[in-house]
Amino acid sequence: MLLAAAATLLGFIILIWSADLFVAGAASIAENMGLSQIMIGLTIVSIGTSAPEILVSITAALSGVGELAIGNAIGSNIANIGLVLGITVLIAPLCINRATIRKELPVLLLVTFGCGALLLDGELSRFDGLLMLGALAVVLYLMWRFQDQVSELLGDENPAHLSPLRAWLSFTAGLLLLVASSRLLVWGASEIALFLGVSQLLIGLTVVAIGTSLPELAATVASALRGHSDIAVGNILGSNLFNLLAVMAIPGLFETEQLDSQLLPRDYSTMTAMTLLLALALYLGRGSKQVVAGQSYVGRSAGILFVSIYALYYYWLYQTR
C-alpha cells in the first residue's frame, strides 16, 4: 500500500515536469515542419497523450479484462472535458479560432453518436472494433487533407524557436516521460483501488481514466499557459477521437465484450452530454466581448460548469456502484 502511494506521488511529480518539455517540442515541430498548431494538437500531441490509454487497453484486453479498457476510454473522454478542459479554462480562459473547431468538433460529435449506435446491442464485437479503426483511418486522412486549409484560415503564429533536432529531442523525451510517469501513477492508483475492492469497470471509469488523462491535463494546461489555445483544444478533441476509435476498439478485436448494463445509460450518455455541452459552449462563446471576429471564448463560467458536472457524475457513480 505504501509502495503504491509512493508510486502515485512520484508519477504525478514527473508528469507535471515533463508536460512543458513535451508541449515546447510539439510547438517547435509545428513551426519547423510548417504544420498548423491545430494539426499538431490533433495528431502528434493527441496520439502521444493517448498512449497511456492505448497501452492500458492492450494490457487489459490481453489480461481478459476488456471491461476495464472500455471504461478507460469512456471515462477518459468524460475526464478530458470535465476535468482537463474544466481545470484548464479555470486557470487560463481560452480564445479559440473558430476555424480550429469548424471541422474537428462535428467529426467528434459524429463519432460519438456513431460509436454509441454500435454499442446499442449491448456488446462490443470484432466487427465493431474494425469499423472504429476504419473510421480512425478516414479521420486521420481528412485531418491531413485539410490541414493546409485550416492553416491559412488561422494564420498560424510561430511561437517556438527550437532547432529541429532540439525540438524532436524535447518532444521525444517529454513523451517518454509522460507515458512512463502516467503508467507509474496508474499502477499505484490501481493497486490502491484494488486494495479497497473496487470493480474493474469502476477502476476503468475512475482511477485509470483519471490517471491516463493526466498527460492530457498537464499538456493542455501547459499549452494554454504558453498561449497555444489551438494546441490545447486540439489535444482534447483529438484525444477523445482516439479514445473512441482506437482505445475502445482494441478489446473488441480480441473477443466480443458484453457491456455492463449501466455503461450506456449512465456512462456513455454522460460522455455524450458533455461533448454536446462543449459544442454549445464553443458556439455561445462566439459572441463574447473578450474575443475578436473569428474567435470563440471559453471562460471560467464554462470551466465551473464542466467541473461541477464531472463531480456530479462521480456522485452518480458512487450511488450506482
C-alpha positions as CSV (number, residue, x, y, z in Angstrom):
1,M,0.0,0.0,0.0
2,L,2.8,2.4,0.9
3,L,4.7,1.5,-2.3
4,A,1.6,2.2,-4.4
5,A,1.1,5.6,-2.7
6,A,4.7,6.5,-3.3
7,A,4.5,5.4,-7.0
8,T,1.4,7.6,-7.4
9,L,3.1,10.7,-5.9
10,L,6.3,10.2,-7.9
11,G,4.3,9.6,-11.2
12,F,2.4,12.9,-10.6
13,I,5.6,14.9,-10.0
14,I,7.4,13.6,-13.1
15,L,4.2,14.1,-15.2
16,I,3.9,17.8,-14.4
17,W,7.6,18.4,-15.1
18,S,7.6,16.6,-18.4
19,A,4.4,18.3,-19.8
20,D,6.1,21.6,-20.5
21,L,9.0,19.9,-22.2
22,F,6.6,17.9,-24.4
23,V,4.5,20.9,-25.4
24,A,7.5,23.0,-26.2
25,G,8.8,20.3,-28.6
26,A,5.4,19.9,-30.2
27,A,5.0,23.6,-30.8
28,S,8.5,23.8,-32.3
29,I,7.7,20.8,-34.6
30,A,4.7,22.7,-35.8
31,E,6.9,25.7,-36.7
32,N,9.7,23.7,-38.3
33,M,7.5,21.3,-40.3
34,G,5.1,24.0,-41.5
35,L,2.2,22.3,-39.8
36,S,-0.6,24.2,-38.1
37,Q,-0.9,24.2,-34.4
38,I,-4.3,22.5,-34.6
39,M,-2.8,19.7,-36.6
40,I,-0.1,19.1,-34.0
41,G,-2.7,19.1,-31.3
42,L,-5.0,16.7,-33.2
43,T,-2.3,14.3,-34.2
44,I,1.1,14.3,-32.5
45,V,0.0,15.6,-29.2
46,S,-3.3,13.7,-29.0
47,I,-1.7,10.4,-30.1
48,G,1.2,10.9,-27.6
49,T,-1.0,11.8,-24.7
50,S,-3.4,8.9,-25.7
51,A,-0.6,6.4,-25.5
52,P,-1.3,5.6,-21.8
53,E,-4.9,4.8,-22.7
54,I,-3.8,2.6,-25.6
55,L,-1.2,0.8,-23.5
56,V,-3.8,0.2,-20.8
57,S,-6.4,-1.0,-23.3
58,I,-4.0,-3.5,-24.9
59,T,-2.8,-4.8,-21.5
60,A,-6.4,-5.1,-20.2
61,A,-7.6,-7.0,-23.4
62,L,-4.6,-9.4,-23.2
63,S,-5.4,-9.9,-19.5
64,G,-9.0,-10.8,-20.2
65,V,-10.4,-7.6,-18.5
66,G,-11.6,-5.7,-21.6
67,E,-14.3,-4.1,-19.4
68,L,-11.6,-2.0,-17.8
69,A,-10.4,-0.8,-21.2
70,I,-13.9,0.2,-22.3
71,G,-14.4,2.0,-19.0
72,N,-11.0,3.7,-19.5
73,A,-11.9,5.0,-23.0
74,I,-15.3,6.4,-21.9
75,G,-14.1,7.6,-18.5
76,S,-11.1,9.3,-20.1
77,N,-13.3,11.3,-22.5
78,I,-15.5,12.4,-19.6
79,A,-12.4,13.4,-17.7
80,N,-10.9,15.2,-20.7
81,I,-13.9,17.6,-20.9
82,G,-15.0,17.7,-17.3
83,L,-11.6,17.6,-15.6
84,V,-8.9,18.6,-18.2
85,L,-10.8,21.3,-20.1
86,G,-12.7,22.4,-17.0
87,I,-9.5,23.0,-14.9
88,T,-7.7,24.5,-17.9
89,V,-10.2,27.3,-18.5
90,L,-10.4,27.9,-14.8
91,I,-6.6,28.6,-14.8
92,A,-6.4,30.3,-18.3
93,P,-9.6,31.0,-20.3
94,L,-9.2,30.2,-24.0
95,C,-9.7,32.3,-27.1
96,I,-10.0,29.8,-29.9
97,N,-10.1,30.4,-33.6
98,R,-13.4,29.1,-35.0
99,A,-11.5,27.6,-37.9
100,T,-9.9,25.3,-35.4
101,I,-13.2,23.7,-34.5
102,R,-15.2,24.1,-37.7
103,K,-14.3,20.6,-38.9
104,E,-12.9,18.8,-35.9
105,L,-15.8,19.3,-33.5
106,P,-18.5,18.0,-35.9
107,V,-16.3,14.9,-36.5
108,L,-16.1,14.2,-32.8
109,L,-19.9,14.6,-32.4
110,L,-20.5,12.2,-35.4
111,V,-18.0,9.7,-34.0
112,T,-19.6,9.9,-30.5
113,F,-23.1,9.2,-31.9
114,G,-21.8,6.6,-34.3
115,C,-19.9,4.5,-31.7
116,G,-22.9,4.8,-29.4
117,A,-25.1,3.3,-32.2
118,L,-22.6,0.3,-32.5
119,L,-22.9,-0.4,-28.8
120,L,-26.8,-0.3,-28.6
121,D,-26.8,-4.1,-29.0
122,G,-25.1,-4.4,-25.6
123,E,-21.8,-5.7,-26.9
124,L,-18.5,-4.7,-28.5
125,S,-17.7,-7.2,-31.3
126,R,-14.8,-7.6,-33.6
127,F,-16.8,-6.1,-36.4
128,D,-17.5,-3.1,-34.2
129,G,-13.8,-2.7,-33.4
130,L,-12.8,-3.0,-37.1
131,L,-15.4,-0.3,-38.0
132,M,-13.9,2.0,-35.4
133,L,-10.4,1.5,-36.6
134,G,-11.5,2.1,-40.2
135,A,-13.2,5.3,-39.2
136,L,-10.0,6.4,-37.4
137,A,-8.0,5.9,-40.7
138,V,-10.6,8.0,-42.5
139,V,-10.4,10.8,-39.8
140,L,-6.6,10.8,-40.0
141,Y,-6.7,11.1,-43.8
142,L,-9.2,14.0,-43.6
143,M,-7.0,15.8,-41.0
144,W,-4.0,15.5,-43.3
145,R,-6.1,16.5,-46.3
146,F,-7.5,19.7,-44.9
147,Q,-4.6,20.9,-42.7
148,D,-3.4,23.4,-45.2
149,Q,-6.8,25.0,-45.4
150,V,-7.0,25.3,-41.7
151,S,-3.5,26.8,-41.5
152,E,-4.5,29.5,-44.0
153,L,-7.6,30.4,-42.0
154,L,-5.8,30.5,-38.7
155,G,-2.7,32.4,-39.9
156,D,-0.5,30.5,-37.6
157,E,1.9,32.3,-35.4
158,N,5.4,30.9,-34.8
159,P,5.7,30.7,-31.0
160,A,8.6,28.3,-30.8
161,H,12.2,28.7,-31.7
162,L,13.9,25.3,-31.1
163,S,16.0,23.8,-33.8
164,P,14.6,20.7,-35.5
165,L,17.0,18.4,-33.5
166,R,16.3,20.0,-30.2
167,A,12.5,20.1,-30.9
168,W,12.4,16.4,-31.6
169,L,14.6,15.6,-28.6
170,S,12.4,17.7,-26.4
171,F,9.2,16.2,-27.8
172,T,10.5,12.6,-27.5
173,A,11.9,13.0,-24.0
174,G,8.7,14.7,-22.9
175,L,6.6,12.0,-24.4
176,L,8.5,9.1,-22.9
177,L,8.4,10.7,-19.5
178,L,4.7,11.4,-19.8
179,V,4.0,7.8,-20.7
180,A,6.3,6.3,-18.1
181,S,5.1,8.6,-15.3
182,S,1.4,8.1,-16.1
183,R,2.0,4.3,-16.2
184,L,3.6,4.5,-12.8
185,L,0.8,6.7,-11.4
186,V,-1.9,4.4,-12.8
187,W,-0.2,1.3,-11.4
188,G,0.0,2.9,-7.9
189,A,-3.6,4.2,-8.1
190,S,-4.9,0.9,-9.4
191,E,-3.2,-1.1,-6.6
192,I,-4.8,1.2,-4.1
193,A,-8.3,0.8,-5.7
194,L,-7.9,-3.0,-5.9
195,F,-6.9,-3.0,-2.2
196,L,-10.2,-1.2,-1.5
197,G,-12.2,-3.8,-3.5
198,V,-13.4,-1.7,-6.4
199,S,-14.8,-3.4,-9.6
200,Q,-12.9,-3.5,-12.9
201,L,-15.4,-1.2,-14.7
202,L,-15.3,1.3,-11.9
203,I,-11.5,1.2,-11.9
204,G,-11.5,1.9,-15.6
205,L,-14.0,4.8,-15.3
206,T,-12.3,6.4,-12.3
207,V,-8.8,5.7,-11.2
208,V,-7.4,4.5,-14.6
209,A,-9.4,7.2,-16.5
210,I,-8.1,10.0,-14.3
211,G,-4.6,8.6,-14.4
212,T,-4.4,8.2,-18.1
213,S,-6.0,11.6,-18.6
214,L,-3.3,13.3,-16.6
215,P,-1.0,13.7,-19.6
216,E,-3.8,15.5,-21.4
217,L,-4.3,17.7,-18.3
218,A,-0.7,18.5,-18.0
219,A,-0.1,19.1,-21.7
220,T,-3.4,21.1,-22.1
221,V,-2.7,23.4,-19.2
222,A,0.9,23.9,-20.3
223,S,-0.4,24.8,-23.8
224,A,-2.9,27.2,-22.5
225,L,-0.4,29.0,-20.2
226,R,2.0,29.3,-23.1
227,G,-0.7,30.9,-25.2
228,H,-1.2,27.9,-27.6
229,S,-5.0,27.7,-27.3
230,D,-5.3,25.8,-30.5
231,I,-3.0,23.1,-29.3
232,A,-4.9,22.9,-26.0
233,V,-8.3,22.4,-27.7
234,G,-6.9,20.3,-30.5
235,N,-5.4,18.0,-27.9
236,I,-8.8,17.5,-26.2
237,L,-10.7,16.9,-29.5
238,G,-8.0,14.6,-30.8
239,S,-7.6,12.6,-27.7
240,N,-11.4,12.0,-27.4
241,L,-11.4,10.8,-31.0
242,F,-8.5,8.4,-30.4
243,N,-10.1,7.1,-27.2
244,L,-13.4,6.2,-29.0
245,L,-11.9,4.9,-32.3
246,A,-8.7,3.2,-31.1
247,V,-8.7,2.7,-27.3
248,M,-12.3,1.4,-27.1
249,A,-11.9,-0.6,-30.3
250,I,-9.0,-2.7,-29.0
251,P,-10.9,-5.1,-26.6
252,G,-13.4,-6.0,-29.3
253,L,-10.6,-7.1,-31.6
254,F,-9.6,-9.8,-29.2
255,E,-13.0,-11.1,-28.2
256,T,-16.6,-9.9,-28.1
257,E,-17.1,-7.9,-24.9
258,Q,-20.5,-7.9,-23.2
259,L,-21.3,-4.4,-21.8
260,D,-22.3,-3.6,-18.3
261,S,-26.0,-2.7,-18.1
262,Q,-25.0,0.7,-16.7
263,L,-22.5,1.6,-19.3
264,L,-24.8,3.1,-22.0
265,P,-27.5,4.9,-19.8
266,R,-25.0,6.2,-17.2
267,D,-21.5,6.5,-18.6
268,Y,-21.9,6.8,-22.4
269,S,-24.8,9.2,-22.0
270,T,-22.8,11.4,-19.7
271,M,-19.9,11.5,-22.2
272,T,-22.3,12.4,-25.0
273,A,-23.9,15.1,-23.0
274,M,-20.6,16.6,-22.0
275,T,-19.5,16.6,-25.7
276,L,-22.7,18.4,-26.6
277,L,-22.1,20.9,-23.8
278,L,-18.6,21.6,-25.1
279,A,-20.0,22.2,-28.6
280,L,-22.6,24.6,-27.1
281,A,-20.0,26.5,-25.0
282,L,-17.9,27.0,-28.2
283,Y,-20.9,28.1,-30.1
284,L,-22.1,30.6,-27.5
285,G,-18.6,31.9,-27.0
286,R,-18.6,33.4,-30.5
287,G,-20.4,36.5,-29.3
288,S,-18.3,37.1,-26.2
289,K,-16.8,40.6,-25.7
290,Q,-13.4,39.1,-24.9
291,V,-12.8,37.9,-28.5
292,V,-12.3,39.5,-31.9
293,A,-14.1,38.3,-35.0
294,G,-13.4,34.7,-36.0
295,Q,-12.8,33.6,-32.4
296,S,-14.7,31.7,-29.7
297,Y,-14.2,32.3,-26.0
298,V,-14.4,29.6,-23.3
299,G,-14.2,31.2,-19.9
300,R,-14.3,30.4,-16.2
301,S,-18.1,30.0,-16.1
302,A,-17.8,27.1,-18.6
303,G,-15.0,25.7,-16.5
304,I,-17.1,25.7,-13.4
305,L,-19.9,24.0,-15.3
306,F,-17.7,21.3,-16.7
307,V,-16.0,20.6,-13.3
308,S,-19.4,20.6,-11.5
309,I,-20.9,18.1,-13.9
310,Y,-17.8,15.9,-13.5
311,A,-18.2,15.9,-9.8
312,L,-21.9,15.1,-10.1
313,Y,-21.0,12.2,-12.4
314,Y,-18.7,10.8,-9.7
315,Y,-21.6,11.1,-7.2
316,W,-23.8,9.2,-9.6
317,L,-21.1,6.5,-9.9
318,Y,-20.9,6.3,-6.1
319,Q,-24.7,5.9,-5.9
320,T,-24.9,3.2,-8.6
321,R,-21.6,1.4,-7.9
